[in-house]
Amino acid sequence: MTPKIILFMCVANSARSQMAEGLARDMAPEGVTIYSAGSVPTRVRPQAIAAMRELGIDITSHSSKSTDDLPLDDIDLVVTLCAEEVCPIFPRAVERLHWPIQDPAGFDDESDEDQLQRFRVARAAIRDRLAAFFAERFPA
């Protein structure tokens, strides 16, 4: 099945799923709707905004959301992006993919540049997965 509505999830909806949402909206074929959410939403990390800005993608208007804020009955595919932590649970039966991406957040004792580099690494991993996913599921 070719999904028309895709949800990216991580715990805080502050970094990985936010970057995935921004990248997927930029890369997805026309007619595909993209959302992101977290099991314990917090705030969009400034490093995620900065990492996406480097690619010309503006996620400054994004906010951290829970699945309660989304049209759950319409979602066709859930992609979880958690690695070492417990992944969020989606409350109904849908196709699921798991892309374990190391959480770039939570290293506030590092320099700003080191923190941003962690976000760049996560962004690149997500972008590579998305490119392969869209090429496979939506061939030209």
C-alpha positions, 0 to 999 in steps of 0.5 A, a space after each residue: 500500500 502506498 501511504 498518503 498520510 505519514 506520522 513520524 514519532 519520537 519521545 519528545 517530538 523535539 528533534 528527530 521527528 521534527 526534522 523528519 517532518 520537515 525533510 519529508 514535507 520537502 521530499 514527499 510526492 504531491 498528495 502525501 501529508 506528513 505529521 510528527 508527534 511524541 509520547 512526551 512532547 516538549 519543545 522543538 530544539 533550537 539545534 533542530 531548527 538550525 540544522 534544517 535551516 542549513 538545508 533551506 527548510 524552515 521548521 520555526 513554525 513547528 511545535 511539539 505535539 502528542 498524537 491527541 493533536 492529530 487525526 489518528 483515524 487517517 494515518 496510514 503509516 507510523 515511522 518511529 525514530 527512537 534508538 536506545 529509549 522506549 519508542 512511543 506507541 501508536 494507539 491503532 493498527 497501522 503499517 509501522 516502520 522503525 528507523 533507529 536514529 540516535 537522539 541528538 538532544 540532551 548533550 547540553 554540556 557540549 559546545 554549541 558546535 558539537 551539539 549542532 553536529 549531532 543534529 546534522 548527523 541525525 538529519 543526514 541519517 533521516 534524509 538518507 532513509 527518506 530518500 530510499 523510502 520515497 524511491 521505493 514507495 513512490 517510484 517515478 
